[in-house]
């Protein structure tokens, strides 16, 4: 029965918390779902990237969508990697050991979380601006900037 409990030390009450495996069963199911969702996201976005990269016309017209697929792939990496680590920690008993915020921030999945959640939102904003310009100023957009706006947007994103 010793394998059916997890021990964690609570720093605020100076007491050891014993958590049953059955208390975390719902969490484990959710983490598996997130893990598989992350893997499905990675596969789907790699398919989109392969499709866009395979054709020159698509590369020119859908550059921002390709960059969006890269951002969504990073988000899928976050879901997959973070939940894989959570499951690993639950099974080895280290999930409920308290760590500092700084130790948590230094973990690799923090990079995936920050870039995977903010980068696609910024790309979606740039795609929206591009679409508004295409509708509001069609002659100017298609005459002067059809190929330059996506390129300039990607450069701006890399600087940010």
MODELLER restraints for C-alpha pairs under 7 A, 6 or more apart:
rsr = mdl.restraints
at = mdl.atoms
rsr.add(forms.Gaussian(group=physical.xy_distance, feature=features.Distance(at['CA:4:A'], at['CA:20:A']), mean=6.06, stdev=0.5))
rsr.add(forms.Gaussian(group=physical.xy_distance, feature=features.Distance(at['CA:4:A'], at['CA:21:A']), mean=5.31, stdev=0.5))
rsr.add(forms.Gaussian(group=physical.xy_distance, feature=features.Distance(at['CA:5:A'], at['CA:18:A']), mean=6.31, stdev=0.5))
rsr.add(forms.Gaussian(group=physical.xy_distance, feature=features.Distance(at['CA:5:A'], at['CA:19:A']), mean=5.54, stdev=0.5))
rsr.add(forms.Gaussian(group=physical.xy_distance, feature=features.Distance(at['CA:5:A'], at['CA:20:A']), mean=4.56, stdev=0.5))
rsr.add(forms.Gaussian(group=physical.xy_distance, feature=features.Distance(at['CA:5:A'], at['CA:21:A']), mean=5.61, stdev=0.5))
rsr.add(forms.Gaussian(group=physical.xy_distance, feature=features.Distance(at['CA:6:A'], at['CA:18:A']), mean=5.63, stdev=0.5))
rsr.add(forms.Gaussian(group=physical.xy_distance, feature=features.Distance(at['CA:6:A'], at['CA:19:A']), mean=5.14, stdev=0.5))
rsr.add(forms.Gaussian(group=physical.xy_distance, feature=features.Distance(at['CA:6:A'], at['CA:20:A']), mean=6.37, stdev=0.5))
rsr.add(forms.Gaussian(group=physical.xy_distance, feature=features.Distance(at['CA:6:A'], at['CA:93:A']), mean=5.60, stdev=0.5))
rsr.add(forms.Gaussian(group=physical.xy_distance, feature=features.Distance(at['CA:7:A'], at['CA:16:A']), mean=6.51, stdev=0.5))
rsr.add(forms.Gaussian(group=physical.xy_distance, feature=features.Distance(at['CA:7:A'], at['CA:17:A']), mean=5.67, stdev=0.5))
rsr.add(forms.Gaussian(group=physical.xy_distance, feature=features.Distance(at['CA:7:A'], at['CA:18:A']), mean=4.72, stdev=0.5))
rsr.add(forms.Gaussian(group=physical.xy_distance, feature=features.Distance(at['CA:7:A'], at['CA:19:A']), mean=6.48, stdev=0.5))
rsr.add(forms.Gaussian(group=physical.xy_distance, feature=features.Distance(at['CA:8:A'], at['CA:16:A']), mean=5.60, stdev=0.5))
rsr.add(forms.Gaussian(group=physical.xy_distance, feature=features.Distance(at['CA:8:A'], at['CA:17:A']), mean=5.08, stdev=0.5))
rsr.add(forms.Gaussian(group=physical.xy_distance, feature=features.Distance(at['CA:8:A'], at['CA:18:A']), mean=6.53, stdev=0.5))
rsr.add(forms.Gaussian(group=physical.xy_distance, feature=features.Distance(at['CA:8:A'], at['CA:96:A']), mean=5.20, stdev=0.5))
rsr.add(forms.Gaussian(group=physical.xy_distance, feature=features.Distance(at['CA:8:A'], at['CA:97:A']), mean=5.07, stdev=0.5))
rsr.add(forms.Gaussian(group=physical.xy_distance, feature=features.Distance(at['CA:9:A'], at['CA:15:A']), mean=5.93, stdev=0.5))
rsr.add(forms.Gaussian(group=physical.xy_distance, feature=features.Distance(at['CA:9:A'], at['CA:16:A']), mean=4.43, stdev=0.5))
rsr.add(forms.Gaussian(group=physical.xy_distance, feature=features.Distance(at['CA:9:A'], at['CA:17:A']), mean=5.96, stdev=0.5))
rsr.add(forms.Gaussian(group=physical.xy_distance, feature=features.Distance(at['CA:9:A'], at['CA:97:A']), mean=6.35, stdev=0.5))
rsr.add(forms.Gaussian(group=physical.xy_distance, feature=features.Distance(at['CA:10:A'], at['CA:16:A']), mean=6.00, stdev=0.5))
rsr.add(forms.Gaussian(group=physical.xy_distance, feature=features.Distance(at['CA:10:A'], at['CA:17:A']), mean=6.65, stdev=0.5))
rsr.add(forms.Gaussian(group=physical.xy_distance, feature=features.Distance(at['CA:28:A'], at['CA:87:A']), mean=6.68, stdev=0.5))
rsr.add(forms.Gaussian(group=physical.xy_distance, feature=features.Distance(at['CA:31:A'], at['CA:83:A']), mean=5.38, stdev=0.5))
rsr.add(forms.Gaussian(group=physical.xy_distance, feature=features.Distance(at['CA:31:A'], at['CA:87:A']), mean=6.78, stdev=0.5))
rsr.add(forms.Gaussian(group=physical.xy_distance, feature=features.Distance(at['CA:34:A'], at['CA:79:A']), mean=5.97, stdev=0.5))
rsr.add(forms.Gaussian(group=physical.xy_distance, feature=features.Distance(at['CA:34:A'], at['CA:80:A']), mean=6.81, stdev=0.5))
rsr.add(forms.Gaussian(group=physical.xy_distance, feature=features.Distance(at['CA:34:A'], at['CA:83:A']), mean=6.50, stdev=0.5))
rsr.add(forms.Gaussian(group=physical.xy_distance, feature=features.Distance(at['CA:35:A'], at['CA:79:A']), mean=5.89, stdev=0.5))
rsr.add(forms.Gaussian(group=physical.xy_distance, feature=features.Distance(at['CA:35:A'], at['CA:80:A']), mean=4.39, stdev=0.5))
rsr.add(forms.Gaussian(group=physical.xy_distance, feature=features.Distance(at['CA:35:A'], at['CA:83:A']), mean=5.46, stdev=0.5))
rsr.add(forms.Gaussian(group=physical.xy_distance, feature=features.Distance(at['CA:35:A'], at['CA:84:A']), mean=6.35, stdev=0.5))
rsr.add(forms.Gaussian(group=physical.xy_distance, feature=features.Distance(at['CA:36:A'], at['CA:80:A']), mean=6.95, stdev=0.5))
rsr.add(forms.Gaussian(group=physical.xy_distance, feature=features.Distance(at['CA:38:A'], at['CA:76:A']), mean=4.09, stdev=0.5))
rsr.add(forms.Gaussian(group=physical.xy_distance, feature=features.Distance(at['CA:38:A'], at['CA:77:A']), mean=6.20, stdev=0.5))
rsr.add(forms.Gaussian(group=physical.xy_distance, feature=features.Distance(at['CA:38:A'], at['CA:79:A']), mean=4.69, stdev=0.5))
rsr.add(forms.Gaussian(group=physical.xy_distance, feature=features.Distance(at['CA:38:A'], at['CA:80:A']), mean=4.58, stdev=0.5))
rsr.add(forms.Gaussian(group=physical.xy_distance, feature=features.Distance(at['CA:39:A'], at['CA:76:A']), mean=6.34, stdev=0.5))
rsr.add(forms.Gaussian(group=physical.xy_distance, feature=features.Distance(at['CA:39:A'], at['CA:80:A']), mean=5.94, stdev=0.5))
rsr.add(forms.Gaussian(group=physical.xy_distance, feature=features.Distance(at['CA:41:A'], at['CA:73:A']), mean=6.51, stdev=0.5))
rsr.add(forms.Gaussian(group=physical.xy_distance, feature=features.Distance(at['CA:41:A'], at['CA:76:A']), mean=5.19, stdev=0.5))
rsr.add(forms.Gaussian(group=physical.xy_distance, feature=features.Distance(at['CA:42:A'], at['CA:73:A']), mean=4.90, stdev=0.5))
rsr.add(forms.Gaussian(group=physical.xy_distance, feature=features.Distance(at['CA:42:A'], at['CA:76:A']), mean=5.25, stdev=0.5))
rsr.add(forms.Gaussian(group=physical.xy_distance, feature=features.Distance(at['CA:42:A'], at['CA:77:A']), mean=6.81, stdev=0.5))
rsr.add(forms.Gaussian(group=physical.xy_distance, feature=features.Distance(at['CA:45:A'], at['CA:69:A']), mean=5.27, stdev=0.5))
rsr.add(forms.Gaussian(group=physical.xy_distance, feature=features.Distance(at['CA:45:A'], at['CA:72:A']), mean=6.85, stdev=0.5))
rsr.add(forms.Gaussian(group=physical.xy_distance, feature=features.Distance(at['CA:45:A'], at['CA:73:A']), mean=5.87, stdev=0.5))
rsr.add(forms.Gaussian(group=physical.xy_distance, feature=features.Distance(at['CA:48:A'], at['CA:69:A']), mean=6.90, stdev=0.5))
rsr.add(forms.Gaussian(group=physical.xy_distance, feature=features.Distance(at['CA:49:A'], at['CA:66:A']), mean=5.77, stdev=0.5))
rsr.add(forms.Gaussian(group=physical.xy_distance, feature=features.Distance(at['CA:49:A'], at['CA:69:A']), mean=6.46, stdev=0.5))
rsr.add(forms.Gaussian(group=physical.xy_distance, feature=features.Distance(at['CA:52:A'], at['CA:58:A']), mean=5.31, stdev=0.5))
rsr.add(forms.Gaussian(group=physical.xy_distance, feature=features.Distance(at['CA:52:A'], at['CA:59:A']), mean=5.56, stdev=0.5))
rsr.add(forms.Gaussian(group=physical.xy_distance, feature=features.Distance(at['CA:52:A'], at['CA:66:A']), mean=6.66, stdev=0.5))
rsr.add(forms.Gaussian(group=physical.xy_distance, feature=features.Distance(at['CA:53:A'], at['CA:59:A']), mean=5.75, stdev=0.5))
rsr.add(forms.Gaussian(group=physical.xy_distance, feature=features.Distance(at['CA:60:A'], at['CA:147:A']), mean=7.00, stdev=0.5))
rsr.add(forms.Gaussian(group=physical.xy_distance, feature=features.Distance(at['CA:63:A'], at['CA:150:A']), mean=6.26, stdev=0.5))
rsr.add(forms.Gaussian(group=physical.xy_distance, feature=features.Distance(at['CA:64:A'], at['CA:123:A']), mean=6.87, stdev=0.5))
rsr.add(forms.Gaussian(group=physical.xy_distance, feature=features.Distance(at['CA:64:A'], at['CA:127:A']), mean=6.70, stdev=0.5))
rsr.add(forms.Gaussian(group=physical.xy_distance, feature=features.Distance(at['CA:64:A'], at['CA:150:A']), mean=5.97, stdev=0.5))
rsr.add(forms.Gaussian(group=physical.xy_distance, feature=features.Distance(at['CA:68:A'], at['CA:120:A']), mean=5.42, stdev=0.5))
rsr.add(forms.Gaussian(group=physical.xy_distance, feature=features.Distance(at['CA:68:A'], at['CA:123:A']), mean=5.81, stdev=0.5))
rsr.add(forms.Gaussian(group=physical.xy_distance, feature=features.Distance(at['CA:71:A'], at['CA:116:A']), mean=5.48, stdev=0.5))
rsr.add(forms.Gaussian(group=physical.xy_distance, feature=features.Distance(at['CA:71:A'], at['CA:119:A']), mean=5.60, stdev=0.5))
rsr.add(forms.Gaussian(group=physical.xy_distance, feature=features.Distance(at['CA:71:A'], at['CA:120:A']), mean=4.97, stdev=0.5))
rsr.add(forms.Gaussian(group=physical.xy_distance, feature=features.Distance(at['CA:72:A'], at['CA:116:A']), mean=6.18, stdev=0.5))
rsr.add(forms.Gaussian(group=physical.xy_distance, feature=features.Distance(at['CA:72:A'], at['CA:120:A']), mean=6.13, stdev=0.5))
rsr.add(forms.Gaussian(group=physical.xy_distance, feature=features.Distance(at['CA:74:A'], at['CA:112:A']), mean=5.77, stdev=0.5))
rsr.add(forms.Gaussian(group=physical.xy_distance, feature=features.Distance(at['CA:74:A'], at['CA:115:A']), mean=6.81, stdev=0.5))
rsr.add(forms.Gaussian(group=physical.xy_distance, feature=features.Distance(at['CA:74:A'], at['CA:116:A']), mean=4.61, stdev=0.5))
rsr.add(forms.Gaussian(group=physical.xy_distance, feature=features.Distance(at['CA:75:A'], at['CA:112:A']), mean=6.32, stdev=0.5))
rsr.add(forms.Gaussian(group=physical.xy_distance, feature=features.Distance(at['CA:75:A'], at['CA:113:A']), mean=6.48, stdev=0.5))
rsr.add(forms.Gaussian(group=physical.xy_distance, feature=features.Distance(at['CA:75:A'], at['CA:116:A']), mean=3.76, stdev=0.5))
rsr.add(forms.Gaussian(group=physical.xy_distance, feature=features.Distance(at['CA:75:A'], at['CA:117:A']), mean=6.01, stdev=0.5))
rsr.add(forms.Gaussian(group=physical.xy_distance, feature=features.Distance(at['CA:77:A'], at['CA:112:A']), mean=6.47, stdev=0.5))
rsr.add(forms.Gaussian(group=physical.xy_distance, feature=features.Distance(at['CA:78:A'], at['CA:109:A']), mean=5.67, stdev=0.5))
rsr.add(forms.Gaussian(group=physical.xy_distance, feature=features.Distance(at['CA:78:A'], at['CA:112:A']), mean=4.76, stdev=0.5))
rsr.add(forms.Gaussian(group=physical.xy_distance, feature=features.Distance(at['CA:78:A'], at['CA:113:A']), mean=5.39, stdev=0.5))
rsr.add(forms.Gaussian(group=physical.xy_distance, feature=features.Distance(at['CA:78:A'], at['CA:116:A']), mean=6.85, stdev=0.5))
rsr.add(forms.Gaussian(group=physical.xy_distance, feature=features.Distance(at['CA:81:A'], at['CA:109:A']), mean=6.45, stdev=0.5))
rsr.add(forms.Gaussian(group=physical.xy_distance, feature=features.Distance(at['CA:82:A'], at['CA:109:A']), mean=5.63, stdev=0.5))
rsr.add(forms.Gaussian(group=physical.xy_distance, feature=features.Distance(at['CA:86:A'], at['CA:95:A']), mean=6.70, stdev=0.5))
rsr.add(forms.Gaussian(group=physical.xy_distance, feature=features.Distance(at['CA:89:A'], at['CA:95:A']), mean=4.56, stdev=0.5))
rsr.add(forms.Gaussian(group=physical.xy_distance, feature=features.Distance(at['CA:133:A'], at['CA:141:A']), mean=6.44, stdev=0.5))
rsr.add(forms.Gaussian(group=physical.xy_distance, feature=features.Distance(at['CA:134:A'], at['CA:141:A']), mean=5.54, stdev=0.5))
